[in-house]
Amino acid sequence: MDMTKSPDKAEFDRAVQADTGTLAIEARDLVKRFDGTVAVDGVDISVPAGTIYGILGPNGAGKTTTLRMLLGIIDPDSGTRKVLGSENPHAIAHRIGYLPEERGLYPSMKAVDAIAFVGSLRGLPRAEGRERGRKLMEDYGFGHIADRQIRQMSKGQAQTVQLLSTLVHKPDLVVLDEPFSGLDAISQGRLEKLIRGLATEGTTVIFSTHVLAHAERLCERIAIIAGGKVPFEGLVSTARDRLPPQVHLETRNLDGPWRSALPTGAEPQVKSSGGALFDFSLTGEVEPLLAALIEGGAGIEALSIERAGLHDAFVAIAGEAAARALEEGTAEGDVK
Ligand SMILES: Nc1ncnc2c1ncn2[C@@H]1O[C@H](COP(=O)(O)OP(=O)(O)OP(=O)(O)O)[C@@H](O)[C@H]1O
């Protein structure tokens, strides 16, 4: 599906620009081939400034390649990208923090020195980097290991230090490639909090993930990517609204005039107590349904109406195979 021409996306972009005048990232129709094989095939991305954005897809979908094109590490074969208002990502590198998929800091460096070193690559004087690095470590609850060498740290601790190093020069945009991979449940929760805090302070965050729950909890907008294509780009709520809400209804009575208010095909499961259970998709408004149930004497015992979750929306948008690949790519220990 060509989302560039999708009315809801075009409308949202216009609304975003009218509201804030700012998209931190605007990429259109990015294409990248490796040895003749298309890795990324027409990706569109619109990230409003100060928001959290997720690129969601299974292994090999094209997430890293997309992020690298946005950063200017590789150039697209075609398409356009504008990052923090610039069409040349290198010109604004000092305003970006990047956690690459490949992890690694110098093992012999102390944490504060490693953070200062990464900051210096983005133009921050080392002494200031060390000072800020210590503060970042303390704020994160890592003050007690600020002077420990990277080699003496656990994998998760070292990864967190690397993440903090991407923030030391106070970037306007933070790009995180699979930041949750390899972290235990508690560290993942703390990272979610850190990301939320960044956005609250006005920093734009874009991250890739193959775990739906992180995207669902954190993001305002997402791109769903599968096989290099983006079948959905937009608000998480818009993705969820692709599917009708699900109604679960329990009634004391089995029959009555109220039954005509239920969609055709909503077959009851008869309860031994005489009532019935119904599960069906809400096709119209809630109020008329509720009125018909009450006035028609259904005897409501329980009623819940649930919006579709991102998982079901993902299946509807990207298909069963992509959803299975997403789940299979979820490494053991990943927290959902
Ligand atoms: N430098 C490269 N040379 C050749 N093929 C590449 C290169 N980089 C990526 N690819 C291929 O492009 C496709 C997309 O890879 P990419 O790393 O962007 O996916 P991803 O969604 O980030 O997956 P993962 O989570 O596994 O890293 C894959 O088929 C991959 O094998």
Boltz pocket constraint, residues with backbone or C-beta under 6 A from the ligand:
constraints:
  - pocket:
      binder: B
      contacts: [[A, 34], [A, 35], [A, 38], [A, 39], [A, 57], [A, 58], [A, 59], [A, 60], [A, 61], [A, 62], [A, 63], [A, 64], [A, 65], [A, 66], [A, 101]]
      max_distance: 6.0
